[in-house]
Amino acid sequence: MLYYLFEYLDKIDFPGAGMFRYISFRSALALIFSLVISTIIGKRIIEKLQLMQIGEVVLDLGLEGQMNKKGTPTMGGIIIIISIIVPVLLFCKLFDTYIILMLITTIWLGLIGFLDDYIKVFKKNKEGLNGRFKIVGQVGLGLIVGLTLYLSPQAVMHENVEIRNDGGTTEVAYSPAVKSTQTTIPFFKNNNLDYRDLVSFMPNRRTAATWILFVIITIFIVTAVSNSANLTDGLDGLATGNSAIIGVALGILAYVSSNIKYAAYLNIMYIPGSAELTIFAAAFIGATIGFLWYNAYPAQVFMGDTGSLTLGGIIAVFAIIIHKELLLPVLCGVFFAESVSVMLQVSYFKYTKKKYGEGKRIFKMTPLHHHFQKQGNAGIQALIQKPFMPVPESKIVVRFWLIGIILAALAIATLKMR
């Protein structure tokens, strides 16, 4: 909203109003405002949650320090959501298709997560919202995102084309704006994959089939990443810190993709209009870091599904919009490892139980972060016993953050590692 006010003031030559034209200036303001909002309202919301006795229900899994978390206020994801939405409304172009999609994602998954937490806390149902309803909600969001990118005239890109000059030098030119289902493949020189190539066996309905495939992939990515973030939210500050790191990388990727000079230098596709996403990323980073003030070990509040589903969904939709969804396994490597550990554990347990009559495990406990919390014991039916002694929770979190930083740097480096 302030953007439009200062745009008007700039037209009448109001001193300093022109600063709002710069993405860097508005991003800095969004970062600062989200930090301030999350730290100020965070304390009040925590106090309100405590008065309402909205505390975490903890099952005794035999993990070090686990029972100390009992009664800690949950549903703190509300802090993150408010701290993202307010700066975005203040500093972004509100009629931008990409910003509208990001706001819908934030509110949509925030509501699903809130319902899940509400059922757990107030209805005393440990299962929370039925898994089918969660999936339906995530699929619905995937449909909205995929169809909007297909139908919106603003959602276009310019494909990079290398031109060799007579002197042997190479320049990057761009095709006219087109609707495209291309995406960036990391580590490959000719690094654009077009989903059209995957449906070449349907020449008569190729365009329709391509967009149907794109929508299906969008649904899968939104569901997978939001659920992965949910699984990662098991230690104080783990999901929050890694989300902030991912947000920094996504903000950089959005900025270079929206700037034709940087895009040409890096030889990546140019996506006009995606600059506003840099401001959203700044608000996202500020909100997660501000929440970390209260969520760091020992946590004063947990984000609950209200926060974790929202963070994962934001990351997924953001990457899809800037055509970098195939970077997510690298960028979200921590989330990916947590999900894979659960899938491997469950699959191996079912397989061994069917074959030997007794289920065995690969890890001492999943998701993966719990494996490091549990003491190694030869009596536990697990293939991986080390580390034998439980690792302190704060050390596990910091080490996972460091891994996240390395993966984020690697994801950005893939722009040149081709």
N, C-alpha and C positions, 0 to 999 in steps of 0.2 A: 504493500500500500504506500509506503514511504517513497518507493521508487517513482510512482506516478506523480506524487506531490512534488518531488524534487525535479522531475522532468519538466513539470509546468513552471517551477521557479527558475529553471535554467533558461527557459524560453524568454523570460522577462529579465534575464541577466542578473538574477539574485546571486551575490557573491558566494562561491563555494558549492553551489548546487550542481555544477557539472561533474563533481567528484562521483556522483551516483551513476554516471555512465560507465565507470570502470568496474569490471568484474572483481579485480583484486581488492578494491576498496570495500565493495559490498560483501565480499567473502570474509574479509577481516572483521567487519561489523557483525556479520552473522555468527562467526566463531566466538567473538567476545560476548555478544548478547546471550547465546546459548549456554556458554559457561556460567555467566552471571545468573541467568534464570534457573539453571539446574541446581546451582549451589544454594541460591536463596530459597526457592520453593521446595527444594529437597528436604531441608530440615523441617519445614512446616508439614509437608506431606507425611514424613516419617512419624512425626508426633501425632498426626491425625490417625494414621494406621495403627499406632500403638494404643491410642484411646479406644479405637474400634476393635482392638484385640485381633487384628488381622495378622496372625503369626504363621510362620512356616510349620507345616506338619512334617516331622522327620521320622523315618523308619530307621531302626537300629540295624545297620549293615556291618557293624564291627569295624568301622573306619575311625582313625585317630581324629579326635576333636569334633566328630560328627554331631554328637548329641548337644554340644554347646550351641549349635545353630537353632535348636528348638525354640520356637516363639519369636524368632527374628521376623520383623515385618516383611511381608511380601507384596506383590503387585506394584513394586516400585518402578516398573516400566512406564507407569503414568508420567513420572518425572521426565524420562527420556522423550516420550512422545510430545509433551507440552513444550519441552526445550527445543525440539526440532521445528514444530509447527509455527510457533510464534515468530522466530527470526525469519523463517521462509516467507511468511505472510508479509512481514515488514519490508524485506529487502529484495525479494525476487519479482520478476515479471509474472504476475498471477495468471495471465492468459496464455502462458507458455504451455504447450501440450505436455512436454516432459515433466515440468513442475507439477502440473495437475495430476499426472500419473503417479508421481512420487508421493504426493499428498494423499491420494486415494489408497496407495499401498500402505502408508503409515497408519492411517485411520482404520482401514479394513482389517489388517492383521492385528492391530492393537485391540480392536473389538473382539476378535476371535480369541486372542490370548486372555483378554479381560474376562470373557465368559468362562473360559477354562479355569482361571484362578478363582473366580466367584463361586463356581460349583465346588471346587476343592475346599475353599475356606468357609463359606457360609452354609453350603449344603452338606458339608462334612463327607463329601464323596471323594476319596483319594484318587479315583480314576479321572476325575475332571470331565471335561466335555468329551462326548463320544468321539472316538477317532474318525468315524465316518463323516461327522459334521466338520471336523477340522479339514479333512481332505476335500470335502465339497467346497469349503470356503477358500482353500488354497487354489483349487481348480478354477473356481469362479474368478479369482483375481488374475490367474494366468490367462483366462479367456479375455478379460477386460484389457489387459496389457497387450496381448498378442493382436487382438482385433483393432485396438486403437492405433498401434504402430502400422497396421495394414491400411486402415481407412483414413488416418489423419494426413492431410496434405503437407503438414509441417514436418512429419517424420520422414525425411529424405536424407540422402548422403551423396557425396561426390567420390567416385572411385578413383584411386590413384593410378596413374598410367606413367610408366617410365619411358622417356624419350631420349634416344641417343643422338647427340649432335655430331657434326662432321669431325670435330676435334677429338672425339672419343669420350667426352664428358657426358654424364647422365643427368637429366633434369626430370623432375616430377611434375606432371600436369594433371588436371582433374577433369573428369567427364562432367557433363551437365547434371544437375540435381535429378536423382532418380529414386523411386521406391526400390529398396533393395533388401534382400535376405542374406547379404554377405556378413561374414563375421571374421574376426582376426584369429589366425592360428599361430600360437607361439612357436618360436624356434625354427620357422620355415621362412625362406627368402621370399618366395611368392606366397605371401602369408594371408591371402583372402580366400576363404572357403564360401562358396555360394551354395545354399541349401537346394537350389535348382538342380545342381549336379547330382543330388541324391535321388531325384525323381525323374531322371532322364528316360526311364522306361515307360513314362506316361506322356508322350509328346503331344497328344491332343488336349490334355488337361493339365499341362505342366505348371502353369501359373497358379491355378487353383490348388493343385496338389502341393506346390511349394509353400504357399501360405498356410495351408492346413498343417503341414509338417512343422512350420515355424511356430504356430500356436501350440502344437503338442509339445515341442521342445521347451517353449516358454513355461507351460504348465509344469513340466517335469522339473525344470531348474528352480522355479519359485518354490515348489513343494519340497524339493531336496534340500535347498540351502536353508530355508526357514526351519525345517525339522532338524537339520544339522546344528544350527545355532542353538536350538532348544536343547539338544543333547549335550552341547558344550557347556551350557549354563549349569555347572554342578559344583564349582569352586568359587570362592570369593574373588570377583574381579576377572575371572578367566574369559568369559564371553564378552564382557564389556571392553576389556583392554584389547583383545584381538579384533573386535569390531572397529575400535578407534583406529587401529593400525591399517585395517583394510580400507577404512574410510579415507585415510590420507592417500593411499595408492589410487583409489577410484577417483578422487578429486583431481589428482595429477593427470590421470588418463583422460578424464573429461575435458580438462583445460587444453591439453595438447591436441585433442581431437577436434576441438571447436575453433582452434586458431589455424588458419590456412598455412601460415608460414612454418609453424612448428610441425604441422601434419605433413607438409611437403618435405621438410628436413628429415623427419623420421620415416617418411615413405609409408604413411598409414592413411586410412580413409578419413576424409574431412566430413565432419557432421555438423552442419550449421545449426545454431540454436542450442547446442548442448552446453554452451558456456554457463547458462543459468544453473546447470547441475553442479557446477563448482561451488556455487553459493549453498546449495542444498548439502553438499558434502561437508562444507565448513560447519554448517549448523549441526550436522550429524556427528562430526568429530567433537565439537564443543559440548554437545549433549552427553555423549558417552564419557568423555573425560570428566565433566562435571559430576556425572552420576558415580564415577569411580571414586570420587571424594568420600562417598558414603558406602560404596560397595567393595572397596579394597579391604583386604584382610586386616582385622576381623570385621566382617560386614555388619553395618548398621541396618541395611535393608537389602532385600533380594529383588531382582527385576521381575521374577516370575515369568510365566508364558506371555504375559502382557508385553514384556520387553523383548524376550528372546525370539519369539516368532516375528515380531516387528523388525528387529535388527536383521535377521536372516532374509526376510522378504525384501527389505530396502536394498540390501547388498545385491540380491539376485536381479531385481528389476533394474537397478542402476546399471549393472553390467550388461544387461540385455539391450538397454536403450543405446549405450555407446558401442554396441557391437563387439563386446569383449567377453562374452559369456564363456568362451572356451578357455579363458585365463583363470576362471574360478577354481578349478582343481589345484592350481598353483597358489593363487592369491588366498584362497580359503583352505589352505592345506591342513590347518589345525582342525577346522570344522570337518573336513573330509575324513581325516584320520579317526576322529571320534565316531563318525557314522559307520565307517568301514569296520572299526573294531567291534561295534555292536552286531553288525550283519555277520561278520565272521564267527563271532562267539555263538550266536544263536544257531547258525547253520551247522557249525561243527558239533555243537551239543546235540542237535536233533539227529545228525548223521551217526554219531557214536552211540547214541541211545538206541537207535534202530538197529545198528549192526552188532553192538556188544551187550545191549540190555542196560547199559549204564552210561549216562551222558558225561562227557569230558569237556574241558574248556581249553581255550588257547591262552586267554589272559586270566589273571586271578579274579578280575572283575571288570566289567565295562559299564559306561563308556571308558575310554582309554585312561583318562586322568585318575579314575578310581583304582586302576591297576597299580599305580605308583603309591597310592595311599595304603594299600592292604599289605600286611606283613606276609612275606614268602614263607611257605610251609610245605614240606614234602607231602603232607597229608591232603593238601588241596589238589583236586583233579584239574590241574592247569599245566599246559606245556611250558609256558614261560613263567619262571619263578622269580627271576631277578627284577628289581632289587629285593633282596631278602628283608631288609629293614624298611619300614614305611618312610617315605620322603615327606618332610613337612609341607603342608598345604601351600604356604606362601612361596616356597621354593619351586614347587611344581608350576604354579601360576606364572612366576617370573620366567622360568625356562620356556614355557609355552609361548609367552610374549616374545621372547628372543627369537624363537623359531618363526613366529608370525612376522617379525620384522625382516628376517632373512628372506622369507617367502615373498613378502611384499616388494622388497628390493629386487628380487629375481623376476617377479612379474613385470615390474617397470623396465627392467633391463632387457626383457624379451623384445622390446620395441626396436632395439639395435642388434640383439643377438640373433641374426638371421643370415 
